[in-house]
Amino acid sequence: MIRRQAEHLVLTSTRPEHEKESCKLHIDLDVLAYFPEDGLGWQERISAALRRAAGKSNG
């Protein structure tokens, strides 16, 4: 969904998201290089991999 707000476009999603927190991680370069290879969405793929490793659901 796209709506205008104070002269700016605001993109909103209709699907629920997990609450996000910005953080700094030190990740091996070869592991980090793996995720962007498939293009956009690499941060979500890292998050999904971490959720699987933590035994959390992706839903």
MIKEMI-10140 format. One record per residue (C-alpha): residue in one letter; x, y, z. Coordinates in nm, 4 decimals, always signed. Layout:
BEGIN
{residu: A&u: X&v: Y&w: Z}
...
This chain:
BEGIN
{residu: M&u: +0.0000&v: +0.0000&w: +0.0000}
{residu: I&u: +0.1336&v: +0.3460&w: -0.0846}
{residu: R&u: +0.0018&v: +0.6651&w: +0.0717}
{residu: R&u: +0.1181&v: +1.0259&w: +0.0787}
{residu: Q&u: +0.2164&v: +1.1813&w: +0.4090}
{residu: A&u: +0.3611&v: +1.5307&w: +0.4449}
{residu: E&u: +0.4963&v: +1.5445&w: +0.0883}
{residu: H&u: +0.6646&v: +1.2028&w: +0.1215}
{residu: L&u: +0.5628&v: +0.8619&w: -0.0046}
{residu: V&u: +0.5144&v: +0.6119&w: +0.2738}
{residu: L&u: +0.5212&v: +0.2408&w: +0.1905}
{residu: T&u: +0.3225&v: +0.0240&w: +0.4264}
{residu: S&u: +0.2763&v: -0.3499&w: +0.4397}
{residu: T&u: -0.0483&v: -0.5290&w: +0.5092}
{residu: R&u: +0.1336&v: -0.8308&w: +0.6502}
{residu: P&u: +0.2420&v: -0.8361&w: +1.0148}
{residu: E&u: +0.6138&v: -0.8050&w: +1.0775}
{residu: H&u: +0.8246&v: -0.9173&w: +1.3676}
{residu: E&u: +0.9408&v: -0.6266&w: +1.5767}
{residu: K&u: +1.2856&v: -0.5255&w: +1.4520}
{residu: E&u: +1.5888&v: -0.3881&w: +1.6351}
{residu: S&u: +1.8941&v: -0.2402&w: +1.4698}
{residu: C&u: +2.2170&v: -0.3963&w: +1.5946}
{residu: K&u: +2.5792&v: -0.4412&w: +1.5007}
{residu: L&u: +2.7067&v: -0.7947&w: +1.4408}
{residu: H&u: +3.0513&v: -0.9224&w: +1.3574}
{residu: I&u: +3.0013&v: -1.1940&w: +1.0956}
{residu: D&u: +3.2693&v: -1.3843&w: +0.9050}
{residu: L&u: +3.3125&v: -1.2301&w: +0.5596}
{residu: D&u: +3.2521&v: -1.5553&w: +0.3728}
{residu: V&u: +2.9239&v: -1.6084&w: +0.5583}
{residu: L&u: +2.8162&v: -1.2480&w: +0.5041}
{residu: A&u: +2.9029&v: -1.2651&w: +0.1317}
{residu: Y&u: +2.6683&v: -1.5638&w: +0.0861}
{residu: F&u: +2.3442&v: -1.3747&w: +0.1555}
{residu: P&u: +2.3583&v: -1.0816&w: -0.0940}
{residu: E&u: +2.4398&v: -1.3195&w: -0.3828}
{residu: D&u: +2.0667&v: -1.3662&w: -0.4517}
{residu: G&u: +1.9981&v: -0.9914&w: -0.4618}
{residu: L&u: +1.7504&v: -0.7818&w: -0.2703}
{residu: G&u: +1.6088&v: -0.9241&w: +0.0508}
{residu: W&u: +1.9424&v: -1.0467&w: +0.1841}
{residu: Q&u: +1.8835&v: -0.8951&w: +0.5289}
{residu: E&u: +1.5542&v: -1.0816&w: +0.5550}
{residu: R&u: +1.7332&v: -1.4033&w: +0.4542}
{residu: I&u: +1.9893&v: -1.3491&w: +0.7313}
{residu: S&u: +1.7062&v: -1.2901&w: +0.9780}
{residu: A&u: +1.5271&v: -1.6057&w: +0.8628}
{residu: A&u: +1.8471&v: -1.8112&w: +0.9000}
{residu: L&u: +1.8991&v: -1.6755&w: +1.2513}
{residu: R&u: +1.5353&v: -1.7493&w: +1.3413}
{residu: R&u: +1.5778&v: -2.1099&w: +1.2211}
{residu: A&u: +1.9021&v: -2.1433&w: +1.4216}
{residu: A&u: +1.7219&v: -2.0099&w: +1.7295}
{residu: G&u: +1.4317&v: -2.2523&w: +1.6803}
{residu: K&u: +1.1829&v: -1.9694&w: +1.6191}
{residu: S&u: +0.8999&v: -1.9815&w: +1.3672}
{residu: N&u: +0.9106&v: -1.7643&w: +1.0547}
{residu: G&u: +0.5416&v: -1.6801&w: +1.0830}
